[in-house]
Amino acid sequence: MSRLMNAEQHNQLMLLRGNMAASVLANDAEATQRSMGMVQGYLLGLYAASEIDFGDLQALEDEVMGGMTFLMNARKAGNAH
């Protein structure tokens, strides 16, 4: 059964995602990796605490990481020209 995140958990995830986006835009590989680990750790913590189920964990991780992959690719494409 899927459990929904509460507003506080969602806000925290969005802050972590915003930090990751800022590090991607700053082209800071170390900060990007650290931010990715923080997002993954946060989601795993929610899963371990039974706040979200495994399907939610995968979907949220895919959404956040997919957005960052898009941002990194867009940045690379913009620098290629």
C-alpha positions, -999 to +999 in steps of 0.1 A: +000+000+000+013+034-009+017+060+018+017+097+010+044+121+022+032+148+045+038+185+036+069+187+058+085+157+042+077+170+007+091+205+016+123+189+028+127+168-004+121+199-025+148+218-005+173+189-011+163+189-047+169+226-050+203+223-034+212+196-059+200+218-088+221+247-076+252+225-074+245+212-110+241+248-122+273+258-104+291+229-122+303+216-088+307+178-092+315+172-056+285+191-043+263+174-069+274+140-057+269+150-021+234+163-028+225+132-047+235+111-017+215+133+007+184+129-015+189+092-017+196+090+021+165+110+029+143+088+008+158+056+022+152+071+057+115+076+049+113+041+036+131+026+066+107+045+089+077+031+069+067+066+058+067+056+022+067+023+005+093+009-019+073+019-050+071+055-038+109+055-030+117+044-065+092+068-081+105+098-061+141+089-067+135+085-104+117+118-106+144+138-087+173+121-104+156+123-138+152+160-134+189+164-125+200+143-154+180+165-177+195+196-161+230+182-165+224+173-201+209+207-209+239+224-193+263+203-213+244+210-245+244+247-238+282+247-232+288+227-264+278+256-286 
